[in-house]
Structure formats: C-alpha cells, structure tokens
Amino acid sequence: MTYEKTYFNYTHFKEVPKLVKKKKKIIVFAIQDGCSYCKMVEPIVNEYAKKNDSIVYAIVTNKETDYTEAEKYKIKGTPTLIFYRNGKEIFRRENGFTNDQFQQIIHKLDF
C-alpha cells in the first residue's frame, strides 16, 4: 500500500488566531480520526494544498479532549472547512463534499 504525501500543515486550535492574523488567506480543515467523510475529502484538500503552499491548516480533533475549542470555533461535525481572508471568516463548509463542490467554493471565494 502506498500513501500520498500530505501537503497541508497540521496545527492546533490554539494556533488558529495567530495564523489568521499572520496570513492573508487560510483554510482551517477540521478532521477527526475514524471519520469516513474526512477520509473521502482529504485527497481533495491535499491536492489543493499541494498547489497552494501554506494555505491549508488541518486540525485533527478529538471529541473528548478538544470539545471546548471545537465549540469555540462552532465546529459541529467533521470534516469542516473554514475559510479566512484578511483576519475574518468568510465561508464555512461542513460535512463531506465532492471535488466539483470544492472547486466551486474555491472559484467563488477566489482562493
């Protein structure tokens, strides 16, 4: 079995405010171990991250240990994509999505 290299950056909730402030635009990609929809969309987000260095930051959440932080970011389920531009959240996508849906979002938001 072969594994594709991961091109998105892993981070933690506590780092998000710094990243949002520092970067012109970022995508926070909240995923969870054992989440079938997360596994389905990871290759889609990874392909985007491969072509767009330092834009996608993934957070692997855990219901028990990250509950307070996930609630703070209004993450109700995984996967969740949160798009930030110039320090502000501009869009959010929760649950699974296809590559076409992802590309439409990227195009619409000019990411």
C-alpha positions as CSV (number, residue, x, y, z in Angstrom):
1,M,0.0,0.0,0.0
2,T,1.3,3.5,-0.9
3,Y,0.5,6.7,0.9
4,E,0.4,10.1,-0.7
5,K,2.4,12.9,0.9
6,T,0.4,15.3,3.0
7,Y,0.7,18.8,1.7
8,F,-1.5,20.6,4.3
9,N,0.1,21.7,7.5
10,Y,-1.1,20.3,10.9
11,T,-1.8,22.7,13.7
12,H,-3.9,23.1,16.8
13,F,-6.9,25.3,17.7
14,K,-4.7,27.5,19.9
15,E,-2.6,28.4,16.8
16,V,-5.5,29.5,14.6
17,P,-5.8,33.1,15.8
18,K,-2.1,33.6,15.1
19,L,-2.4,32.1,11.6
20,V,-5.5,34.1,10.8
21,K,-3.7,37.3,11.8
22,K,-0.5,36.4,10.1
23,K,-1.8,35.1,6.7
24,K,-3.8,37.0,4.1
25,K,-5.9,33.9,3.5
26,I,-6.0,30.4,5.0
27,I,-8.3,27.4,5.2
28,V,-8.7,25.6,8.5
29,F,-9.6,21.9,7.8
30,A,-11.0,20.2,10.9
31,I,-11.0,16.4,10.6
32,Q,-11.3,13.5,13.0
33,D,-9.7,10.1,13.2
34,G,-12.2,7.4,12.1
35,C,-14.4,9.9,10.1
36,S,-15.3,8.3,6.8
37,Y,-16.2,11.7,5.2
38,C,-12.9,13.1,6.3
39,K,-11.1,10.2,4.6
40,M,-13.1,10.9,1.5
41,V,-12.3,14.6,1.2
42,E,-8.7,14.5,2.4
43,P,-7.3,13.8,-1.1
44,I,-9.3,16.7,-2.5
45,V,-8.0,19.2,0.1
46,N,-4.5,17.7,-0.2
47,E,-4.4,18.2,-3.9
48,Y,-5.4,21.9,-3.4
49,A,-2.7,22.2,-0.7
50,K,-0.1,20.7,-3.0
51,K,-0.6,23.6,-5.4
52,N,-1.2,26.3,-2.8
53,D,1.6,26.2,-0.2
54,S,0.9,27.4,3.3
55,I,-2.8,28.0,2.9
56,V,-4.4,24.8,4.3
57,Y,-4.0,24.0,8.0
58,A,-5.5,20.8,9.3
59,I,-6.6,20.2,12.9
60,V,-7.3,16.6,13.9
61,T,-10.0,17.0,16.5
62,N,-10.9,14.6,19.3
63,K,-14.5,14.9,20.8
64,E,-13.3,14.3,24.4
65,T,-10.2,16.5,24.5
66,D,-11.0,19.3,22.1
67,Y,-14.6,19.8,22.9
68,T,-14.2,23.3,24.3
69,E,-12.0,24.5,21.4
70,A,-14.2,22.9,18.7
71,E,-17.2,24.6,20.3
72,K,-15.4,27.9,20.3
73,Y,-14.9,27.6,16.5
74,K,-18.5,26.4,16.1
75,I,-17.4,23.0,14.7
76,K,-20.5,20.8,14.8
77,G,-19.1,17.9,12.8
78,T,-16.3,16.8,10.6
79,P,-15.0,17.5,8.1
80,T,-15.3,21.3,8.4
81,L,-13.6,23.8,6.2
82,I,-13.3,27.4,7.5
83,F,-12.1,30.0,5.0
84,Y,-10.4,33.1,6.4
85,R,-9.4,36.2,4.5
86,N,-7.7,39.2,6.0
87,G,-8.4,38.0,9.5
88,K,-12.1,37.3,9.1
89,E,-14.1,34.1,8.5
90,I,-15.7,34.5,5.0
91,F,-17.1,31.0,4.4
92,R,-17.6,27.6,6.1
93,R,-18.4,24.2,4.6
94,E,-19.4,21.3,6.9
95,N,-19.6,17.6,6.1
96,G,-18.5,15.8,3.0
97,F,-18.1,17.3,-0.4
98,T,-17.1,16.3,-3.9
99,N,-14.1,17.6,-5.8
100,D,-16.6,19.6,-8.0
101,Q,-18.2,21.2,-5.0
102,F,-14.8,22.0,-3.5
103,Q,-13.6,23.6,-6.8
104,Q,-16.8,25.7,-7.0
105,I,-16.2,27.0,-3.5
106,I,-12.6,27.8,-4.3
107,H,-13.6,29.6,-7.5
108,K,-16.5,31.5,-5.8
109,L,-14.2,32.7,-3.0
110,D,-11.2,33.4,-5.3
111,F,-8.9,31.2,-3.2
